[in-house]
Amino acid sequence: MIEKETNMQEIQTYLLSAVLGCSVQIISLLMGIQIFSKGIFSKLHSIILFLILLISGLLLLYYVQYYSLVFTMCVLIFAIRYKKGTWLLSLSLPLYINREAGGSGE
């Protein structure tokens, strides 16, 4: 019975670590985009984007790993285009910010 509690604690710890790690990366992406694009998103849009990326990112990260990054970049490109950002800004900014945040394995 003690082993079950230990295993459950480990699972909870791993889940909490994944949520916190994913949250920190998403916040850094959104903050970088806000800074470089001179505030393209309002607070409400930032919160909505954060929730979409957190929930879908965690699910995709668990099931298909690499495609979570591709999905995140596509969502950010679509969101910047939706807010009337230029194509150059919407294509280059999420990729640049993700590279600076350590998203690529280099």
N, C-alpha and C positions, 0 to 999 in steps of 0.2 A: 504494500500500500504506500510505503514511503517513496518507492521508485516512481509510481504514478504521479505523485505530487511533484517530484523533481522534474519529470518529463513535461508536465503541464506548465511548470514555471519556466522551463527552457523554451517551450513553444511561445509562451506569452512574451518572453524577453526577445526572441527573434522577431515576433510580429511587431512589437513596439519599436525595435531597432529599424525594421524595414520602413515603418510609417514615418518615423522621425527622419531617417536618412532621405527618403523620397521627398518629404516636406521641405527639408533644407535645400535640396537641389532645385525644387520647383520655385521656391521663394527666391533663390539666387538668380535663376533664369528670368523670372518676372521683374525683379529689381534691376537687373542689368538691361533688360529691354526698356524699362521705364526711363532709366538714366540716359541711355544712348538715343532713344527716340524722343526725348524731351517730353515725357509724360503723355504718351499716346493713349493709355488706358486710364479710365476713371477708377475710383476705389471699388465701385460695384463690379465693373468688368474684371478687375484684378482678382476679386474674391471669387467670382464665378469661374474664371479661368483656373484659379488655384484648385477649386473643388473638383472641376472636371478632370484636370490633369492628375490630381492626387488619386481619385477613385479609379479612373481608367488606367492610370500609370501603374498603380499597385497590382491591379488585376492582370494587365498585360505583362508586367515584369515577372509575375509568378508563372504565367503560362507560356509566354513566347519570348521572353527576355530581350533579345536584340530589337525586336520590332516595337518595343515600348519606346525606345529612343526615336525611332522613325515616326511613330504616332505622335509623340510630344512635339517634334519639329513641325509636323503637318498641322497640328492644332494651332501652334503659335503662328505659323505662316498664314493660315486662314484668319485668325483673329486680327492680325495686323492689317491684312487686306480689308477685312470687314470694317475696321476703324479708319479706312481711307489712307492707309500708308502706301507708299510707292512699292512697286514690285521689287525694286532693288533692295529697299529696306526690309520688306517682308521675307525675302529669300536669304539675304545675307546676315541679318541680325540674329535670328535664332541659332544659326549654325556657328556664328562667331562667338556668341555668348556661351553656348554649350561647350565649345572648344576651350574657352578660357576657364570655365567652371570645372574642367577635368572630365568632360563627357567622353572624349575620344580616348582610346587606350594608349596613346603615345606618351 
